[in-house]
Every structure is written in C-alpha cells, then in structure tokens.
Amino acid sequence: MKKHIKPIIFLVALILLTSIVGCGPKGNSDNTVDAKSNEEEDKNEDTENSNTNEEDLKDKYEAFDLGGRTIKISSWWPVVQDSSMKKPDPAIYPSENLAKYENIKKIEEKYNCKIQFIEVPWEQMEFQLEESVLEGLPYADIVYLPMNFSIPAIAKGYLLPISEFASPNSDILTDNIAVTSLGKLIDDEYGVKIIEVPDNGVFMGYNKSIIDELGLETPIEIYRNNSRNWNWEKFLEYAKAATSDVDGDGNIDRFGYGGFINRTIANFVIANDGELFSDFDSGKHGLDNPKTIRALEFINELYNKHKVVYTARGDLWNYEDNYSSFKNGDILFFPVLSWMLEEIKGLPFEYGIVPFPTGPDNISGKTCAISQDAFYIPKGVEEPKKVYQVLEELLWFFGDNTGLRDDNKKEWLKNLWVTEEAYQMSIEVSTYHGKFEFYEFVPGFPMGEIMGNIISGGMKVEEAVELYKEQAQDAVDQLYINKD
C-alpha cells in the first residue's frame, strides 16, 4: 500500500493561505456550491455580505448543550482549524481565516463545546483507529482518512454509515452546499466530502523543453484542437521520438515516459474505459474485461516492445525514485497531481499538463483514476448525530459567500500551475475526467503480481490475468465477508 504523500511545503502553504480540506477526490460535486432555495434568498434579500447566512445556520442546526465536551478531529495533516486558533489579523491573513475563527467561536457558544484537532502520523493512523475502536473508545470523534485506510476500516466495521449520524435536515442529505456524500463504499455510504474547488485529478505532465527541441506540437494544442486526437497512438509517437541516446555514448539517456507503476496502470486502464475494481454494486473485479486487457497490453508494450519507459534502478516498485524521475529533465511524459507541483517549481525545464491520452475503447471521456479523502465517524463515538452536526457547521464557515471558501484555494492552485491554461486544465480534468478506481485499497488484490509477471517475467497479459483473477476476486469478496 503506497503512502499518500502531502509534502511539508504543501502543508505550510495550505495552512497559511487557506486551511481548507485537502486532496480530494469527487470533481462533479462542486456544481452544487451556489445552490440556494428561493425561500432562503427571500429571507436574506436585505443583506449583502457573508454574514447573511448566520441566522439561517442557527435555524437549520438546532442548538443543544454538549456540556463542555471536546469534539476531537484527527488527520495526518491540519485539515481543520480548532479552538486553539488565534484571532487572525485581517491585515495579514485572508478573510477566510477570520470567517473560520468567528465560526468556531459561534459553535463553541452554541453547543457548549470545544474543537480539538489531533495530528496522527500517517504510519500510525490505521493502527490507532483499529485499536481504539476495538477497545470501544475511539481516539477521535471524527477521522479524516484517505481511501487507503477508510475502505479496509469499513470492511472491518470500524466506521459508521452516514444514515446513522446525519439528520434529515442536514446539508449532506439536502442541499449539498458545504458537504456531500462520497458515495457507496462496499455496502453503504460512509464518507463526508467537503465541497470545494476540485484538485484531485491526475494529469499527464510533459516536458515542454523536450517538445520544443523536437519541434513538435504541444500535447495541449493537440487536445484543444480535437481531444480525440490526443490518444495512445499520438502519445506513443511522441514517446518514441523523445527516447534517444542524447550524448552519443551508446546508452539511452532520455525517455518518453516515467512514473510509478501503480499510477501508470490505473490511469491507462481508466483512459481505455477499463476497470480493475471500481464497482461496489457488482462486487466484481474487471481484470478480464477486454478493455482492461487491452490497456495492460499497451502498458507492457511501452516497457518491453517500444522501450520508452524509464525504470529507476531497474525496479518497478521503487515508488520514490520512479515517481520523481521526471525531475532531472530527461523524461518527456510523467503523471502529475496538484500536490506534486511545489516540487516541480524551480526545475530547469518548462512543463505543461494534458489529460492522459485515451485508448481505442474510450467513449466516456474519463482519463484518470481518482481517490478521495473524507471525514468519517468511528463506531463507538458517543452521540454521533450531535458530533456530525458540529462537523457540518464547522465546515460551513462561509455562509452564503462561497468566495470565502474558494478564492484562496483558486489563487493557491494558480500559483502552483503557473499558467492560466494549466490551471484551467487542472480544473477541467479534476471536475470531469476522473473515475474512482479502488483496487489499490483492497488488501491482497494481486495487481503487483500480475504486472510483475507481465513486465518483468515475460508472461502474456491474458495468462497473468487468468492466473490471478480468482485471487483478485477472493480479495474483493473478503471486503463483503468482513462486513457480514
């Protein structure tokens, strides 16, 4: 299970600029951000600023007394502000920070409670959740988790479904202005996703300096002129053109593509409308789907037939070195996500982004495999409905003014992507191109064995799939067995 990295520099930027919920996730949900009922508009017609919704919030969420209780929220990074937050100086900090501060103070008074954020190291999150839930004393009332941990935890019965804590008038069950459901995970809906500017897409980054040197049209120009022309055939043409012995020493020292194998697998499969495991309703893997087979064959050809892929130290599974291999400037194409951009800044080449190229079977327009972090309430939390109401109101700090929630994140993303074109592309891909792919979060799913045998062992794709498909289905079935 790979680590979901949030670089320190990313955290610092996020805390200072926005302090908003991170990576994820689904892109389409922000379309509801500006929704408001006619009744509320009539109620607020005499007011014009972000404070117009304060009384409405108090009406929507009935007050109750928590008796001085501390509501604990945990994550591996500072996903929310808490009661320790100092009043921000408006001359230094954006208005979003002041709105969050004032909202926390209202919540403290309204519910007679405190909010405490608990930062838990990544490598301890799964253990702390399991140990504390099994003891009947969850270490936090609300846990913010990536799918790496949430799906196995749901399978073991450690997290509550939304139906057990959301009231009928809650935003998650009505308007979806501040939050929305993450959707079905295994057997029910569990995760609470904040509605925000989407940034969880996976993009095909490209080294523009190499494109210019080769005298080629940029991939983004190809895509903008006709998106269907940005396909595997064109990608391979460019990757082969870039792969070469630049210094003439007899060794290939520039490659067409580089990146961690898991990210390569998931995104090329989605870009051909295939699936590995993405359907909790059917509970069946899609390894033997012809579209999946064709995508895995294409990946194998990139490595072994066309030899356009750089593999760090000859090791497919070296996450760090393969993921960062593009930084030295001699790889044309590479997968990239928003949180990686701080590391890209300052590198000695220009770069651009484009969606992953589509395969011959793609008709959906989906091009990338996404995941999503979300809030969950552990089993055993006292008064989960009241706890959730506090969370929902905490996240709805912006009232009617969605700019308070969105403007600073937009500015942060624009600074990361540098160009307006790249920023707009990131929003487009994150909003419309992503599809959930869950195989990485299923314990025991044998994707590593399959691709190892194909790429390194010389086994044909169909043979490898046939060899491991029962093991893959057993791993998926175990998710449901544990729930039962």
Helices and strands as residue ranges (DSSP letters): H 8-17, G 27-32, H 38-43, G 50-53, H 54-60, E 69-75, H 95-111, E 113-119, H 122-134, E 142-145, H 147-155, G 162-164, G 171-173, E 179-181, E 184-185, E 188-189, E 192-194, E 203-207, H 208-214, H 219-225, G 227-229, H 232-242, E 255-258, H 261-270, H 290-300, I 301-305, E 309-310, G 312-314, H 319-323, G 325-328, E 331-336, G 338-340, H 341-344, E 351-354, E 368-370, E 374-376, H 384-395, H 402-417, H 420-428, I 429-433, E 434-436, G 439-441, H 447-451, I 452-456, H 461-483
